[in-house]
Amino acid sequence: MNDFSNIWLPHAERFYKVAFYLLESESDAEDAVQELYLKLWKIHDSLGDVKNPVAYGISVLKNICMDRIRKRYVRKAEPLEKAPPLEDTPPESRSESRDTLRYLIGEIEKLPQKQRDVLIMRAIEGLEYEEISRRTGLSQVHIRVLISQARKTLKSRL
């Protein structure tokens, strides 16, 4: 753990700048750097052979950012103004939406307590990481990890 902290963590600012340059969004850049550190931590035992941590990290980060950019274009939806009014939506479709929402709420309730709490504070209440940190006493990095884990869990269950 100490080697990982000494070698990789000092480059967080540089990684963030690269991610921000590629993604043009503070929150997306923060999430990408978080994902980078999660990936690096998962393989931290095999990182001893890396001669240039900055170059290796930026290479992995670039791939993460490119994946995120691709997903943006795949998931582009029509603006809300173009969405049909609810009364124009067929009853079957509204029923499916309600069922999906109920299922999602049920899955959120099944999450571990800390993941559920920080996900609700961030996604539903719209709180910033700093405010969530003040309320929970957790570090902002830990909060990001919990939210990332919660999102991955929910994504796999949907």
C-alpha positions in Angstrom: 0.0 0.0 0.0 2.8 2.4 0.9 4.6 1.8 -2.4 1.4 2.4 -4.3 0.7 5.6 -2.5 4.2 6.9 -3.0 4.4 6.0 -6.7 0.9 6.6 -8.0 -0.9 9.1 -5.8 1.5 12.1 -6.4 0.4 12.1 -10.1 -3.3 12.6 -9.4 -3.2 16.2 -10.4 -1.5 15.4 -13.7 -4.0 12.6 -14.4 -6.9 14.9 -13.6 -5.6 17.6 -16.0 -5.3 15.0 -18.8 -8.8 13.7 -18.1 -10.3 17.2 -18.0 -8.6 18.1 -21.3 -10.1 15.0 -22.9 -13.5 15.0 -21.3 -14.1 18.8 -20.8 -16.0 18.2 -17.6 -14.9 18.4 -14.0 -17.1 15.6 -12.7 -16.4 13.3 -15.6 -12.6 13.9 -15.2 -12.9 13.2 -11.5 -14.8 10.0 -12.2 -12.2 8.9 -14.8 -9.3 9.5 -12.5 -11.2 7.5 -9.8 -11.7 4.7 -12.3 -8.0 4.8 -13.1 -7.0 4.4 -9.5 -9.4 1.6 -9.0 -8.0 -0.2 -12.1 -4.4 0.4 -10.9 -5.2 -0.8 -7.4 -6.7 -4.0 -8.7 -3.4 -4.8 -10.5 -1.1 -3.1 -8.0 0.8 -6.4 -7.4 1.9 -6.4 -11.0 2.8 -2.7 -11.3 6.3 -3.2 -10.0 7.6 -3.7 -13.6 6.3 -0.3 -14.8 9.3 1.9 -15.5 7.4 5.2 -16.1 4.2 5.4 -13.9 3.1 8.7 -15.5 3.2 7.4 -19.0 1.5 4.1 -18.0 -1.2 5.9 -16.0 -1.9 8.4 -18.8 -2.1 5.6 -21.3 -4.7 3.7 -19.2 -6.5 7.0 -18.4 -6.7 7.9 -22.1 -8.5 4.6 -22.8 -10.9 5.2 -19.9 -11.7 8.7 -21.3 -12.1 7.4 -24.9 -14.6 4.8 -23.6 -16.5 7.5 -21.8 -16.6 9.7 -24.9 -17.9 6.8 -27.0 -20.6 6.1 -24.4 -21.7 9.8 -24.7 -22.4 9.4 -28.4 -24.1 6.1 -28.0 -26.4 7.3 -25.3 -27.4 10.6 -26.8 -31.1 11.1 -26.3 -33.5 13.7 -27.6 -33.9 16.8 -25.4 -36.7 16.7 -22.9 -38.6 19.3 -25.0 -39.0 16.8 -27.8 -40.2 14.0 -25.5 -43.9 13.3 -25.9 -46.1 14.6 -23.0 -46.9 11.9 -20.4 -50.6 11.9 -21.5 -49.5 11.0 -25.0 -47.5 8.0 -23.7 -49.4 4.7 -24.0 -50.7 3.3 -20.6 -48.6 0.2 -21.1 -45.4 2.2 -21.4 -46.2 4.3 -18.3 -46.8 1.0 -16.4 -43.5 -0.3 -17.6 -41.8 2.9 -16.4 -43.4 2.6 -13.0 -42.4 -1.0 -12.7 -38.8 -0.2 -13.7 -38.7 2.7 -11.1 -40.1 0.4 -8.4 -37.5 -2.3 -9.3 -34.7 0.3 -9.2 -35.8 1.6 -5.8 -35.9 -1.9 -4.5 -32.3 -2.5 -5.8 -31.1 0.7 -4.2 -32.6 -0.4 -0.9 -30.6 -3.6 -1.2 -27.2 -1.8 -1.4 -24.9 -1.7 1.6 -25.9 1.1 4.0 -22.9 3.5 3.2 -23.3 3.0 -0.6 -27.0 3.6 -0.4 -26.6 6.7 1.7 -24.0 8.4 -0.4 -25.7 7.5 -3.7 -29.0 9.0 -2.5 -27.2 12.2 -1.3 -25.3 12.6 -4.6 -27.8 11.4 -7.2 -31.2 12.3 -5.6 -30.4 15.1 -3.3 -27.8 16.6 -5.7 -25.3 17.3 -3.0 -21.6 18.0 -3.8 -18.9 15.6 -2.6 -17.7 18.2 -0.1 -21.1 18.4 1.6 -21.5 14.6 1.6 -18.1 14.4 3.3 -19.2 16.9 6.0 -22.4 15.0 6.6 -20.9 11.5 6.7 -17.4 12.1 8.0 -16.0 10.1 5.0 -13.2 11.4 2.7 -14.3 12.6 -0.7 -12.2 9.8 -2.3 -14.0 7.2 -0.2 -17.3 8.7 -1.2 -16.4 8.5 -4.9 -15.4 4.9 -4.5 -18.7 4.0 -2.7 -20.8 5.8 -5.4 -18.8 4.1 -8.2 -19.4 0.7 -6.5 -23.1 1.4 -6.0 -23.5 2.4 -9.7 -21.7 -0.7 -10.9 -23.8 -2.9 -8.7 -27.0 -1.3 -9.9 -25.9 -1.4 -13.6 -25.2 -5.1 -13.3 -28.6 -5.8 -11.7 -30.5 -3.9 -14.4 
